[in-house]
Amino acid sequence: MKPSSMISITLFSLLLLTLPLHLAGALVSVRETCKAAKKIVSDIDYKFCVSTISENSTLVFVVANDTRAFANISATAAATHAHNVITSIQDLLRTSPDPVTKSVLIHCKGSYNSVASSWDKAVVAINEKNDDVAKISLREGMNSVISCETQFGIAGKLSPLIKMNIVSVELVTLTYAILEVAEKNKY
C-alpha cells in the first residue's frame, strides 16, 4: 500500500474516532444550557428542553457551548409550532358546528397569526443579537397565546387548543430563559 494511502486511511480513521467526541460535546452543551435555563426559570421541564434543542438542531451546524444557537433553535421551534397551531385552528373551524366555539377559534386564529409573526421576529432578532427586541417579540406572542386560551374560559367552553397552547408557553419560556443564559455567558 502506498504511504499516501496509509496516511489518508489513518486521518480518516482519526476523524471517525473523534466525531462522536465532538457530537457528545454538543450534547453536553445542550444539557448544561438546559440546566442553566432551569436555574433561571424553575418551571422549565429539563427533559422538554433537551429534547426540543436536540430534535430541532442539526449538530453539524451547532458549535459546542453556543448558547445563542440553542436560543435560535428554541425560538424557531416556537415559531414553527405557532404556524402549526394556525393550521390546526383552520381544521377545527371547518369541523366545529358550535357557533360560540367557532367564534373563539376565529379569535384564536387572529391571536396565533400575531404569535407566529412575533416569534418569527424573535428568531431574526436572536440572529442579529438584538436580545431586547427578541424578548419583546416573545412576550407579545405569549400575550396572544394567553388571550386565545382566556377567550375559551370567558365563553364557558373547554379549549380544544389547550395542549398546543401549553406547548407554546413552554417553548417561549424556554427560549426566553436560554436568551438569559446567553446574555450571562456573553454568547
N, C-alpha and C positions, 0 to 999 in steps of 0.2 A: 504494500500500500504506500502511496506517495506521502511524504511528510506533510504536504499542504492539506491533504485529505484527513490525515490524523489530527491536525490542528483544528480543522473545521469540525470534525466529529467531536473533539474534546470541548470546543467552545459551545457547540450546540448542546452537548450533554450538560455542561455547566449552566447554560441558560435554562434548560428544563428543570434542573435541580433547584435553581434559585427562584423560579417563577412562583412556586407555592409559598415561599417565604414572603415574597412581595405581596401576594394576594392575602396572606394571613395578616400582614402588616396593615393592609387597608381594612380588613375586618376588625382588627383590634381597634383601629381608629374609630370605626363606627360604634363599637361598644363603648369606648371611652367618651365619645361625643354624646351618646345616649345617657350615660351615667351623669355626665356634666349637665345635660339638659334637664334630667330628672331632679338634680340638685336645685336648679333654678325654678322649675315648676314641678312640684312634688306629685301632681296629678297625672303626669305623663306616664304612660304604660311603657316600661322599658322594652318589653318584647315587641310591642307595636312599633316603637322607634327603630329598633334593629331591623325588623322585617321590612318596614317602609323604605328605609335607606338601602338595604341590601337588595330588595326586589326591584327597586327602581333605578339602580345605578349600573352603569357599565364600568366594571372595575378597571378596565384599561384606561379610562379617562379620569378616574378619581385618584388623585395623589394622596398617599397616606398622610394623615393629620391635616387634611384640607377641610376644615370645618365649614368654610364658606361653600364648598361644593356640596356638602351634605345639606346645608340650608337650601341651596338651589334645588336639590333633589326633592326635598320635602315640600317646598313651595310648588314645584312642578307637579308633584303627586296631588297636592291640594287643588291646583287649578284644573288638572285633568279630571279629578273627582267631581268638581263643580260642573264641568261640562257634561259628565256622565249623569249627574243628577238632573240636569235640564232635559236630557233625553228620557230619563225615567218619568219625569213630570209630564212630558208630552205624551208618553204611553198611557199614563194614568188618566190624563184629560180625555183621551179617546174612549176610555172604558168606564169612566165614572158617571153613573146615572144621577147621583145626588147633586142637586144644584148648589148646596152650601159647600160641599167638599170641592166641587168644580171651581167655585169662586175662590176658595182659599188656594187651590192649586194654581190658579191663574196668578194670584198674588205671589205665590212661591216661585213661579216661573220668572216673574219680573225680578224678584229678590235674587234668585240664582243667576240671572243674567248679570246683575250687579256684582255678585260674588265672583263669578268667572272673570269678569273684566278687572275687578280689583286684584284678584290673585294672579292674573296674567301680568298686571303692572308690578306686583311684588316680585315676580320672577325676574323681570327686566331690572328692577331696582337692585335686587341682590347681585345680579351680574355686574351692575355698574358700581357696586359697593356704596350704594346710597341707602343705608340702613334705615334712616328716618322715614324716607318715602316708602320703603318696603313695609315697615311696621304700621304706618298709617293705612296702607292698602290692605294689609292683613286684618287690621281692626275693622275697617269699613266692610270687608267681606263677612267678618264674624257677626257684625251687627245685622247684616241682611239675613244670615242663617237663623239668628235668634228671632228676627221678625217673622220669618216663614213659620217657624215652629210655634211661636206665640199666637199666630192667627188661628191655628187649629184649636188651641185651647180656648180662645175667645169665642170661636164658633161652636164650642162644645163637641168637637169631633176628635176622634183618635187620628193622629197623624200617620199616614202611610209612608211618610218620609223620615220617621224618627231615627231609624238606624243609619240612614245616609247622612242625616243632619249631625248625628253623633260623630260619625267618621270625619265629617267636615270640620267640626270643632276640634277633634283630636289632631288632625293634620295641621290646622293653622296654629294651634297651641304649640305643637312640636316645632314647627318652622320658627315661630317667634322665640322659643327657648333656644334653639340652635343658633339663631342670629345673636342672641345674648352671649352664648358661648364663644361665637366667632369674634365678637367685639372684645371680650375679655382676653382672648388669645391673640388679638390683633391679626386675625385671619390666619 
